[in-house]
Amino acid sequence: MIVRLIVFIAIFAIGWWLYRQVLAFQRAKLSNKPDSPANTTKQENQESMVRCEQCKTHVPKSHAIHDQDANAFCSKEHLQAFHKTSS
């Protein structure tokens, strides 16, 4: 009698574990799709980065200051310093 109970509990535990694995696999498969809502909002929020010509740090493209030659800078001071040293 006790052996049947232990076997039943073991079968139930294995079935529950398999069920959870299938759910985790399906969730992972859905989150890897490129057109899923979670991935599209993440891609829309990403912005390209540009490197400051003076200090070589990266800043978001919308925050960068550009000169006539399309060089990117992180601040007005670095823009001015770059043109003073290059002149």
N, C-alpha and C positions, 0 to 999 in steps of 0.2 A: 504494500500500500504506500509506504513512504517513498519507495523507489519510483513509483508512478508519479508522485507529486514532484519529486526532484527532476524527473525527465520532462514533465510538463512545464515546469518553471524554466528549465534550460531551453526548451524549444521556444517558449514565449520570449525569453531574453534574446535569443538569436534572431527571431523574427522582428522584434522591436529594433534591434541594432541594424538589421538589413533595411528596414523601413526608413530609419533616420539617415542611412547612407544614401539611399535613393533620393530622398528629399534634398540632402546637401548637394548631390551631384546635379540635380535639376536646377537648384538655385545658382550654382556656379556656372552652369551652361547658359542660363538666362542673363546673368550679369556680364558674360563675355560677348554678348551680341553687340555689334557696333551701333545698331539703331535702337537700343533699349533706352528708355527715358533717363535712367540714371547716368548712362554714358554720354548721352547728348548734352545734358546740362553740364556735365563735367568738362566736356570738350568746348562748350561755348564760353565757359568761365576762364579757360586758359588763354594766356596772352603771350605773345612772343617776347623774348628778351633781347636786348642789344647791349653791346659792350662799350663802355665809356673809353674813348681814345686816350684820355689822360691817365686815369687811375686803373683802368682795365677791369673795373667791377661791372657786373651786369645789372641793368635796370629795365623795368617794363618799357616797352616801346612807346606807350602813351605818355610816360613820365619823362622820357628822354628829350633833350634839347638838340636839335640838328643844325648844322651850319650849311653854307651854300654847297659844299661838296658832299653832303649827306652823311657826314661823320656824326656819330651819336655821342652825347655827353650827359653826365648825370646832373650837372649843375652849370649855371652861368659862369661861375668862377673857373671851372675846369675848361669851359669853352674858351674863355679869355686867356687862361694860362697856356693852353695848347697853341693858340694863335700867336702869343708872344714868343714862345720858344721856337716855333716853326718859322717865324719871320726873320 
